[in-house]
């Protein structure tokens, strides 16, 4: 996992593949976005960003309120799907 986190393009592709799998398993877009929000919270607490792009996302996450964080999570899902 740490290798995936070091390169932002690899991270987007990794997330995109997971989003595609979730869709195939029948998860709704809202369920995927909610899961992305929960993962964002976990990453905030447990993972030190490994590159400038992830650090910028963490800084945005840190200053955002709940609705803004949910918007970031939805945007990350969209970005990941585009890069799968």
N, C-alpha and C positions, 0 to 999 in steps of 0.2 A: 504494500500500500504506500509506503513512503516514496517509492520510485514514482508512482502515479502522481503524487502531490508535488513533486519537484518541477514538473513541466506543465504549464497551464494548458497547452494544446492536448497533452496526454490526459490531463484531468477532465477536460471537456468531453473528450471521446469516451473515456471511462464512464462518466456520468450519463452520456447519451445512450450508451449500450444498456445501462441499467434502466433508464427510462423506457427504452424500447421493450425490454423484457417485462417491465411492470405493465405496460400497455397490453402486451400479448397475454399476460396473466389476468387481464380484465380490470385492472385498476383504472379508475376514472382520473381525469386530468386534475380534479380537485384533490383526490386522494394522493396523487403523486406530488402535487404542490405542498400539501400538508406534511408529507413525509420529508420533502426537501427542507421545509422549515424546521422540522425536528432535527434533521441531520445538521443543519446550520447551527443550531444551538449546541449540539454535541461537539462539532468542530470548533466552535468558539471557545468552549471550555477545555478541550482535550488536545487540540492539534495546533502546533506553531506553524504558521504559513511558511512554505518552503520556497516561495518565489514572489516577485514583486506584484504579480497579478493577484495571487491569492491574498497577499498582505493588504492590497487595496480593497478587496472584497471584505476582508475581516474588519478593516477600519470603517467601511460603510455600514457593515452589520452592527458594529459596536455603537455607532452614533444613532442608528435607526430605532424607532419605536416598533412596537409589535406589527402594526400595519405596514410599515416600511420594510421590515424584515420579511414579511410575507410576500411583498412585492418583489424583493430581491430573490427570494426562493422561486417564485413563479418565473422570473426572468432567467434564472439559472437553468430551470427545466427547459425553457424554450431554447436557450443557447445550447444546452447539451443535446437536445433532439436534433438541432441543426447540424451538429458536429458528430453525430453518431455514425 
